[in-house]
Amino acid sequence: MGSMQDETPSPIRHREIQFRAPHPDPNQAQSATLVLGNIDGIHQVEPQDTLRLLISYDIRRINLQLIEDVLEDLGFHLDNSLLNKLKRAFYYYSEEIAREQFDGKPCQDDTQALFIQKYRQRPHGCRDERPEHWWHYL
């Protein structure tokens, strides 16, 4: 009989992100690749076609939920078919459990700050110039 080895699971995850049309950008996967390319914790981003990209990242630094939330906040249209919603829910849950096993720390806030900085630099009409404490009164 062979002996069982105690293998530590890898913190690197490989996922596919799917987008949906119609969208003003006909090549969302390539545009998302440019946005995600230099983010700390993301090892590789590769578009497969105009609506799919493959991404590899370290769950100790960033997770799929943060990546997808930021992509949606930047205006990308993620595929929200039932199958993709189920996959996402499973990945979000399993990554939270795995991250707790590694170090128990949440994803780094500086990664989200980087996404926010990129968002603020994009030209769009969604800027509210009022002081933040007034935002809740509309």
Summary of the structure (lengths in Angstrom):
residues: 138
radius of gyration: 17.5
end to end distance: 69.3
largest distance: 70.3
contacts: 328
relative contact order: 0.16
helix: 43%
strand: 16%
